[in-house]
Amino acid sequence: MITGSHGIRGLVKVRPFTEDPGAVTAYGPLSDADGTETFALTLLSRHKGQWLARLDGVDDRDAADRMKGLRLYADRDRLPAAGEDEFYYADLVGLAAVGPDGTTLGTVRGVFDFGAGDVLEIVRPGAAELLVAFTREAVPVVDLAAGRIVVDPPAETEVRADTQAEAAP
């Protein structure tokens, strides 16, 4: 993601969301969310927890400023294969979430990392969303081929099918 501009010659600040931030250039040209524009990215140096980078075609500060907030995406076939018990967030979104007894809980809508570990957001029709720590204990089965996960939340978590979502004011 481009977080801002740097200097007057079109450099941008980039926050890669890859396991190895420097590897983002190995994925080839990056594209915007809908794939209509592609960008060749060159990482130059680390700067305050981010990277300074050059994007082909971005040659001045005004052009760099217009890039702020742009999320860049790599083609899926260029990414390394996920290891055993590792998953790309995009593979988890949309999976059906079922309880240990097979009851339908909902669908994974998002995956978040708040610093202490990944959290799955599960939306449930007619009920409040369910946030579950993405740990082996709470999610003992991830079956990408079947399109589902098994969720076994800790005992202190109450999951009720009749819990209604709060109405917006």
N, C-alpha and C positions, 0 to 999 in steps of 0.2 A: 504494500500500500504506500502511496506517495503521501507523505505527511507535510510537505512544504517545499519551498524553494531555498536555495543557498547561493548567495552572491549574485552577481549581475550577468553571469555568462550562461545561465540556463541550467545550472546544476539543480538537482532535486534531492530531497532527503527521503530515503526509502526505509520502511520497516518490513523486512521479509518475514513471512510466517512459515518458514521452512525449518526443519530440524537443524540443518547447517545453513545459516543465513548466507554465507558466501557461495553456496551451490546454486543459488537462484539463476545465475547466468548460464549454468549448464543445461537448463531446460529449453534453451533456444529462445526465439522471439516470444514475447509475452503479449497478451491481448487484453482488451477491456472486457467487461462482464458479458456483453452480447457478441463479442468476437468480431466486431466491425472494424476495429482499429488494432494494428499490431505495433509493438514497440521493441526495438533492440535496446537492451539495457546493458550498460557497462558500469560495474561497481568500481569506485575509485578508492575510497578509504572509509574507515569507521569514524563516526562523529557523534559523540554524546549518546551512545547506545543505538544509533541508527547507522545507515550507510549513506555516504554521498555518492551520487550516481549521475551518469549522463544518459539521456534518452535521445536517440537519433531524431533529428528534426526539432528538438527543443533547444533553441540557441540564445534565448535571453530570459531575463527575470520574469517578464510579463507572461511569456509562454509557460515557464516553470510554475508560476503562480496559478495558472489555469489548470494545472495537473493535480493540485492539492486535493486529496480525498479520493483520487482514482485508485481503484483496486485493479491490480494486474494479475492475470491468470496464465498458467502454463497449460499446454495441451496434456491431457491425462496420460497419453501414451508415452510421454517423455519423463514422467515421474518414476522414481524407483519403486519397485514392488514393495508393498508393506510386508514387514516381517511377521512372524508368527505372533498372534495376539496383539498385532498392531493394525490400526484401521485409519483410513482417511476419513475426516469428518463427513465429507460429501457422501461416503458410502453408508454412513449411519443414518443420515437424514432421510426420512421416508419409510424407514423400516417399521413394521408392526411391532408393538410392544405387548407381550402377553405375560401373565403371571405364571408361577410355577405349575399351576393346575390347568393352564391353557386358556384361562379367561382373558378376553381382550381388554387391555388397559388403554390403548390408544396408539398414536403414531409419533415417532421421533420427529420433532420439528427443528431442533437445534442442538448444537453441542457447544458448551462454553467452558472456558478455562479461566477461573477466577484466581488462579495462583496456587491453590491447594490441591488441584487435580481437576480432571474433566467432569462436567456435569451434563447429563442428558435432559433436555426439555421434552416432555411427552405431553401432547395435547390429547384431551379426552372429550369426545362429543358430549355436550351438556354438562360438563364437570370442569372443575378448576384444573389448570395444568399441574403436572407432576414433575418435580425436579428430583433426579436420582443421580447420586455419585456414580460415575462410570468406573466401578471397581469390579473385580472378579466376584466378590461377595454379593454385591447388589445386582450385578448383571452377569450371571454365570454362563450364559449362552449367547453368542452372537453368531447367527447363521445367515451370512450374506446370500447364499444360494437360495435359501427359503424365504428371504426377505423379512426376517423377524429376529427379535431379541427376547430373551426371557428375563424378566425383571423380578427380583426377589428382594424388595426393600427391607431395610433393617426393621426389627420389631417395633422400634419407637416411631416408625413412620406409619401413619394411618392412611390407607387407600380405600376409599369408599366409592362405589359406583354412583351413589345417589348424591354426592356432594356437588352442588350446583355452582357454576362459575359466578363470581360476583358481577353484578350488573354495573356497567359504567355509569358514572353520574351524568 
